[in-house]
Amino acid sequence: MINHSNISFIIATFKSENIIEKLLSNLPKDSEKIICENSENFFLKKKLESTFSNLKCFVNKNIGYGAANNIGFKNAKNEYIFILNPDVNLNIEKLNEILEILEKEKDFAVAAPYETSEFEKYKNSEIIVQRDEVKGFALIINRKTLDELYFDENIFLYLEEIDFCKRVKKLGKKIINIKVFLDHSGGGSHGNFNEEMELSRNWHWMWSQFYYSKKYKGYFLSFIIFIPQLILNFLKYFLSFSNFKKKKNKFRFLGLLNSILLNKSFHRPNQNKIKRRDGRVV
């Protein structure tokens, strides 16, 4: 039986101190909660572990979404893993609705609800629909049917859940969407969203696209597919009048170029800033 006590919630955070407590306060007290804190905020760790029951916070350097969740996988004790973004609105009523549906479909490997923004699109769908892939903002993973499969840690940001689902399907396992709708801000997982973070997102979006293509289609075909995009971003850099658009196209060009050159996904936002143990940035 799927219940609160055999679920482990895993939440990767990055500068999420302004929103994470709201989510945690809505989760069941008897469920295990694992926070993978990627902004080296030791003050947040201390606060969360003293405030919430059954919670353990692992503080890391900025290792990326997939690698952070893998720490959660390896430390979780329960049969079912529920990966959440910090900006998801999940309460007990919605959780129980999800569990009630999953109780009837116990052979699933990966399950996910829909975002509330998708209500019109899926309001007439079946309660359970098999998919090739699902969105990663709220993922339920069944370890009884899918053990020892982790996120690809080469990917720092973007396409982690798509890659994960592709490998799940290759194993012949079941991926499903369930007809429950959750509010998800999208892009609101961390506070103080600024230009540097937006530029970083563009860098990683292009890096991850080529990496994913190379992983499944091979280098040569991926090079042929993406070389026009590389040239386009290069030209857009020179043709853009807006200073921000120039920077954006520059970062998209550099992200794609580094992926084509087989460099690791090395770019980090705010990489020159250090989070002290008291939570202050210097």
Residue pairs with C-beta under 8 A, 6 or more apart in sequence:
1 103
2 80
2 99
2 102
2 103
2 106
3 99
4 28
4 30
4 31
4 95
5 30
5 31
5 78
6 78
6 79
6 80
7 28
7 31
7 32
7 78
7 80
7 81
7 82
8 31
8 32
8 33
8 34
8 72
8 76
8 77
8 78
8 80
8 81
8 82
9 27
9 31
9 32
9 33
9 34
9 82
9 83
9 84
10 34
10 36
10 69
10 72
10 73
10 76
10 81
10 82
10 83
10 84
11 20
11 23
11 24
11 33
11 34
11 35
11 36
11 72
11 83
11 84
11 85
11 86
12 36
12 38
12 65
12 68
12 69
12 72
12 83
12 85
12 86
13 20
13 35
13 36
13 37
13 38
13 39
13 44
13 86
13 189
13 190
14 37
14 38
14 39
14 62
14 189
14 190
15 39
15 41
15 190
15 191
15 192
16 39
16 86
16 87
16 189
16 190
16 191
17 41
17 44
17 191
17 279
18 191
19 86
19 87
19 188
19 189
19 191
20 35
20 44
20 48
20 86
21 48
21 51
23 84
23 86
23 87
23 88
23 89
23 90
24 33
24 48
24 51
24 52
24 55
25 52
26 89
26 90
26 91
26 92
27 33
27 90
27 95
28 92
28 95
29 53
29 54
30 53
30 54
31 54
32 54
32 56
32 76
32 77
32 78
33 52
33 54
33 55
33 56
34 55
34 56
34 57
34 58
34 71
34 72
34 75
34 76
35 45
35 48
35 55
35 56
35 57
35 58
36 57
36 58
36 60
36 68
36 69
36 71
36 72
37 44
37 45
37 57
37 58
37 59
37 60
38 60
38 61
38 62
38 63
38 64
38 68
39 62
39 190
39 275
40 59
40 60
40 61
40 62
40 274
40 275
41 59
41 275
41 279
42 59
42 275
42 276
42 277
42 278
42 279
43 277
43 278
43 279
44 57
44 279
45 57
45 59
48 55
48 57
49 55
49 56
49 57
56 75
58 71
58 72
58 75
60 67
60 68
60 71
62 268
62 269
62 271
63 153
64 153
64 155
64 156
64 157
64 265
65 151
65 155
65 156
65 157
65 160
66 150
66 151
66 152
66 153
66 155
66 156
66 160
67 151
67 153
69 83
69 151
69 160
70 150
70 151
70 153
72 81
72 83
73 81
73 150
78 143
79 142
79 143
79 144
80 140
80 141
80 142
80 143
81 139
81 140
81 141
81 143
82 138
82 139
82 140
82 141
83 136
83 138
83 139
83 140
83 141
84 90
84 137
84 138
85 136
85 137
85 138
85 184
85 189
86 189
86 190
87 184
87 185
87 186
87 187
87 188
87 189
88 137
88 138
88 182
88 183
88 184
89 182
89 183
89 184
90 138
90 182
94 113
94 180
94 182
97 180
98 111
98 113
98 140
98 178
98 180
101 127
101 128
101 178
101 179
101 180
102 108
102 111
102 140
102 178
104 128
105 111
105 128
105 176
105 178
106 142
107 145
107 174
108 140
108 142
108 145
108 174
108 175
108 176
109 141
109 142
109 145
109 146
109 168
109 171
109 173
109 174
109 175
110 134
110 139
110 140
110 141
110 142
110 146
110 164
110 165
110 168
110 173
110 174
110 175
110 176
111 134
111 139
111 140
111 142
111 175
111 176
111 177
111 178
112 134
112 135
112 136
112 137
112 138
112 139
112 140
112 176
112 177
112 178
113 138
113 177
113 178
113 179
113 180
113 181
113 182
114 122
114 177
114 179
114 180
114 181
114 182
115 135
115 137
115 181
115 182
115 183
115 184
115 186
116 181
116 182
116 183
116 184
117 184
118 181
119 181
122 177
122 179
122 181
125 177
125 179
126 179
127 178
127 179
128 176
128 177
128 178
128 179
129 176
129 177
129 179
130 174
130 175
130 176
131 165
131 175
131 176
131 177
132 165
132 166
132 169
132 175
133 161
133 162
133 165
133 166
133 169
133 175
134 161
134 165
134 175
134 176
134 177
135 161
136 160
136 161
136 162
136 164
137 182
137 184
137 186
138 182
138 184
139 161
145 173
145 174
146 168
146 171
146 173
149 164
149 167
149 168
149 171
151 160
151 161
151 163
151 164
152 160
152 163
152 164
152 215
154 211
154 264
154 265
155 163
155 208
155 211
155 212
155 265
156 204
156 207
156 208
156 265
156 267
157 200
157 201
157 204
157 205
157 208
157 265
158 201
158 204
158 205
158 208
158 209
159 208
159 209
159 211
159 212
162 212
163 212
163 215
165 175
166 216
168 175
169 175
187 193
190 197
195 244
195 247
196 269
196 270
197 269
197 270
198 248
199 247
199 248
199 251
199 269
200 251
200 267
200 268
200 269
202 248
202 251
202 252
202 255
203 251
203 252
203 254
203 255
203 267
204 255
204 265
204 267
205 252
205 255
206 229
206 233
206 252
206 253
206 255
206 256
206 259
207 255
207 256
207 258
207 259
207 265
207 267
208 259
208 265
209 226
209 256
209 259
210 222
210 226
210 256
210 259
210 260
211 259
211 265
213 221
213 222
213 225
213 226
214 222
214 259
217 225
223 260
226 256
226 260
229 256
230 253
230 256
230 257
230 260
233 249
233 250
233 252
233 253
233 256
234 249
234 253
236 245
236 249
237 246
237 249
237 250
237 253
240 246
240 249
254 267
255 267
258 265
258 266
258 267
259 265
273 281
273 282
274 281
274 282
275 281
276 282
